[in-house]
Amino acid sequence: MMIPSQQQASTRQDAGIAAKVQQIFREGLELDVQMDTDVIEGGLLDSLAFVQLLLALEEEFGVKVDLAELDLESFSTVSSIAQLVSSNGNGSP
């Protein structure tokens, strides 16, 4: 069980991760998306942009995605990507 100060630190870390992911979209992919914009359903993220996103996430957070176990839902929004990064314990470079 998390105590409140740990929970607040975790929330701040998650917000920081989400902000970095949003920055990757904005600067690396030239897409200005909101936290819950579905970039896959909306057709904003084509296959080339997806590969660029994977490379940027690996560079920024050390996230390595096994393509055989790829779950596109984990990459549909900034929020879901931030959650994936956070759950993998890769919140910092």
ABEGO torsion letter per residue (X at the ends): XBBAAAAAAAAAAAAAAAAAAAAAAAAAAGBBBBAABBAAAAGABBAAAAAAAAAAAAAAAGBBBBAAABBAAAAABAAAAAAAAAAAGAABX
